[in-house]
Amino acid sequence: MGRDEDSRRLPDMDSRPVADADGSHQTECSELTSGGSGWLSVRVGRARNLPPDGYGICRRGGDCVDLVRDAAGAVSIVLLVAIPSVLQESLHDPVFWARYTFAHEEGPGADRLGDLEGLLDDDDDDADEDSADSSLDVAFEVGDGHHVVLSIDASADSYSLGITTPDLAEPAELGWDDLAHWHPHALRWPELDLICRAIAARNPQLQHPGAPLALLCRFAAVFDDDDVDQAVAAVDEAYAALRPPQWEGYWPCGADWLDRVDFRGENVIWQRDEAGNLWAHQDDADRDGEPFYSTRLGPDSGTGDGFPHTPLRAVLSAARATVGDPQA
């Protein structure tokens, strides 16, 4: 179903006011469902002025709001403020990125930290006091109720990637990245690029390349058949879009990202089944660099265990529909 390009007035509704995750906006609703920090679904009892196709969009204070009528006539309102305000501020902070990319733990870019090392030490001293406020989920919608969910636990240096679909009761985990037993390589570069283009199409505030790509790129890897120059340039642009204008110190870059995700020449072989599921295996005998740490290492088990191939196909299909490119 296509998105209406016109801004529309929020329909009149009989209900109570509810604030969104950062308390900055209110709408009228009768039931509130939270899917994680930064995004809310609101069920209302009655709405007027909804377009005939059952789909609309309005904007409040610069934020996008989707209006969707289901088969029973009920209307859902989804606030597309995907990044909580506390994280929005951090996206322009070099200390945040030094931690997020593991540069503070001798990861790529550590040699450029300079004076930030002292600030990072102070940040570690305060971590226990702030640990209760350091965990959050960020849900990015790609279309038709399908989301990519980034879970952040900064105090534990732990980050995970999940997906939700209308058929899932809770997010399905694709991968995680930490300093102990990491398995971050969940997506191929074209899949991540598609997801980020769909996020931008759903919410123009989340440009591509921009914050979603900068946050999610740790979960995508590149292989022999990828356009690596294009991928690195896009990641570079995403980071650069967030850099404060006058800041000349450490900032992450595409080369740092590539250092952790480059599996060209590492004998990672991808296979596809009849359903379209993709998974990989690596010939350990012939590799020279880091192992390919991923949970995407086998076909669909059919039992609901293992890598969530079917939900990922649904998310990618929704993203293709959003960007209007069935071949993406």
QUIFEN-V99615 format. One record per residue. N is the residue number from 0. BURIAL is I if it has 9 or more other ideal C-beta (glycine too) atoms within 8 Angstrom, else O. D_FIRST is the distance of its C-alpha to the first C-alpha in Angstrom with 2 decimals. Layout:
N:BURIAL:D_FIRST + N:BURIAL:D_FIRST
This chain:
0:O:0.00 + 1:O:3.77 + 2:O:6.70 + 3:I:9.38 + 4:O:12.46 + 5:O:15.00 + 6:O:16.83 + 7:I:17.07 + 8:O:19.97 + 9:O:19.71 + 10:I:19.95 + 11:O:23.39 + 12:I:23.87 + 13:O:26.98 + 14:I:27.66 + 15:O:29.40 + 16:O:28.70 + 17:I:27.72 + 18:O:28.02 + 19:I:25.80 + 20:I:27.38 + 21:I:29.65 + 22:O:30.43 + 23:O:29.49 + 24:I:26.76 + 25:O:26.50 + 26:I:24.11 + 27:I:24.79 + 28:I:23.89 + 29:I:25.55 + 30:O:24.86 + 31:O:24.40 + 32:O:23.38 + 33:O:24.21 + 34:I:22.73 + 35:I:25.28 + 36:O:26.73 + 37:I:24.47 + 38:I:21.33 + 39:I:21.04 + 40:I:18.83 + 41:I:19.99 + 42:I:19.87 + 43:I:20.93 + 44:O:22.68 + 45:O:21.49 + 46:I:19.30 + 47:O:19.49 + 48:O:17.79 + 49:I:14.21 + 50:O:12.05 + 51:O:11.87 + 52:O:8.18 + 53:I:9.15 + 54:I:7.72 + 55:I:10.20 + 56:I:12.40 + 57:I:16.15 + 58:I:18.94 + 59:I:22.24 + 60:O:25.11 + 61:O:22.99 + 62:I:20.75 + 63:I:16.98 + 64:I:15.77 + 65:I:12.31 + 66:I:12.17 + 67:I:10.24 + 68:I:11.72 + 69:I:12.44 + 70:O:13.89 + 71:O:17.24 + 72:O:16.31 + 73:O:17.05 + 74:I:15.34 + 75:I:15.06 + 76:I:15.79 + 77:I:15.66 + 78:I:18.09 + 79:I:17.30 + 80:I:21.02 + 81:I:21.20 + 82:I:24.82 + 83:I:27.56 + 84:O:30.09 + 85:I:32.92 + 86:I:31.18 + 87:O:30.10 + 88:O:33.82 + 89:O:34.79 + 90:I:32.59 + 91:O:35.21 + 92:O:38.18 + 93:I:40.01 + 94:I:41.45 + 95:I:38.04 + 96:I:37.18 + 97:I:40.64 + 98:I:40.03 + 99:I:36.42 + 100:I:37.29 + 101:I:40.59 + 102:I:42.63 + 103:I:44.77 + 104:O:45.69 + 105:O:46.84 + 106:I:43.44 + 107:I:42.53 + 108:I:43.40 + 109:I:46.15 + 110:O:48.75 + 111:O:47.15 + 112:I:47.02 + 113:O:50.34 + 114:O:50.94 + 115:I:47.72 + 116:I:49.58 + 117:O:51.58 + 118:I:48.52 + 119:I:46.93 + 120:O:50.15 + 121:O:50.04 + 122:I:46.43 + 123:O:47.50 + 124:O:50.29 + 125:O:47.86 + 126:I:45.30 + 127:O:46.79 + 128:O:46.78 + 129:I:43.13 + 130:I:41.82 + 131:O:40.31 + 132:O:38.05 + 133:I:37.21 + 134:I:34.51 + 135:I:30.86 + 136:I:27.38 + 137:I:24.66 + 138:I:21.06 + 139:I:18.57 + 140:I:14.87 + 141:I:13.14 + 142:I:9.65 + 143:O:8.43 + 144:I:12.04 + 145:I:13.86 + 146:I:16.79 + 147:I:19.81 + 148:I:22.82 + 149:I:26.02 + 150:I:29.08 + 151:I:32.05 + 152:I:35.62 + 153:I:37.60 + 154:I:40.92 + 155:O:40.78 + 156:I:39.36 + 157:O:36.64 + 158:I:32.95 + 159:I:30.42 + 160:I:26.87 + 161:I:24.64 + 162:I:21.08 + 163:I:19.23 + 164:I:16.57 + 165:O:15.73 + 166:O:18.56 + 167:I:21.14 + 168:O:23.60 + 169:O:24.64 + 170:I:23.95 + 171:I:25.14 + 172:I:27.51 + 173:I:27.24 + 174:I:30.38 + 175:I:32.74 + 176:I:35.15 + 177:I:38.49 + 178:O:42.15 + 179:O:43.22 + 180:O:41.22 + 181:I:38.15 + 182:I:35.44 + 183:I:32.90 + 184:I:31.82 + 185:I:28.49 + 186:I:26.29 + 187:I:26.92 + 188:I:26.59 + 189:O:23.68 + 190:I:21.70 + 191:I:22.54 + 192:I:21.79 + 193:I:18.26 + 194:I:17.78 + 195:I:19.28 + 196:I:17.23 + 197:I:14.00 + 198:I:15.86 + 199:I:16.81 + 200:I:13.41 + 201:I:12.30 + 202:I:15.73 + 203:O:17.76 + 204:O:20.90 + 205:I:20.81 + 206:I:21.64 + 207:I:22.09 + 208:I:24.86 + 209:I:25.72 + 210:I:26.16 + 211:I:23.62 + 212:I:25.23 + 213:I:28.69 + 214:I:28.19 + 215:I:26.50 + 216:I:28.47 + 217:I:31.29 + 218:I:29.25 + 219:I:28.70 + 220:I:31.50 + 221:I:32.30 + 222:I:33.99 + 223:O:35.90 + 224:O:33.00 + 225:I:31.14 + 226:O:31.44 + 227:I:33.33 + 228:O:34.35 + 229:O:30.77 + 230:I:29.91 + 231:I:33.00 + 232:I:32.35 + 233:I:28.84 + 234:I:30.33 + 235:I:33.16 + 236:I:30.88 + 237:I:28.95 + 238:I:32.31 + 239:O:33.71 + 240:I:30.92 + 241:I:32.16 + 242:I:35.87 + 243:O:37.89 + 244:O:39.29 + 245:O:42.94 + 246:O:42.80 + 247:O:44.84 + 248:I:45.36 + 249:I:43.49 + 250:I:39.78 + 251:I:37.78 + 252:I:36.95 + 253:I:35.24 + 254:I:38.59 + 255:I:38.93 + 256:I:35.59 + 257:I:36.56 + 258:O:39.85 + 259:I:38.22 + 260:I:35.49 + 261:I:37.13 + 262:I:37.64 + 263:I:38.54 + 264:O:41.65 + 265:I:41.50 + 266:O:40.90 + 267:I:37.51 + 268:O:36.23 + 269:I:32.63 + 270:I:31.92 + 271:O:28.86 + 272:O:28.76 + 273:O:27.16 + 274:O:24.12 + 275:O:23.51 + 276:I:25.10 + 277:I:27.16 + 278:I:30.31 + 279:I:33.47 + 280:O:37.18 + 281:I:39.94 + 282:O:43.43 + 283:O:45.51 + 284:O:48.64 + 285:O:47.43 + 286:I:45.61 + 287:O:47.28 + 288:O:45.03 + 289:O:43.10 + 290:O:41.78 + 291:I:38.08 + 292:O:37.37 + 293:I:34.13 + 294:I:32.98 + 295:I:30.94 + 296:O:34.02 + 297:O:33.45 + 298:O:31.20 + 299:I:29.26 + 300:O:32.05 + 301:O:30.26 + 302:O:31.84 + 303:O:29.38 + 304:O:31.92 + 305:O:31.83 + 306:I:29.02 + 307:I:25.53 + 308:I:24.31 + 309:I:21.65 + 310:I:19.92 + 311:I:20.20 + 312:I:18.59 + 313:I:15.60 + 314:I:15.48 + 315:I:15.94 + 316:O:13.28 + 317:I:10.69 + 318:I:12.43 + 319:I:12.31 + 320:I:8.59 + 321:I:8.74 + 322:I:11.68 + 323:O:10.60 + 324:O:13.80 + 325:O:14.12 + 326:O:17.82 + 327:I:17.88
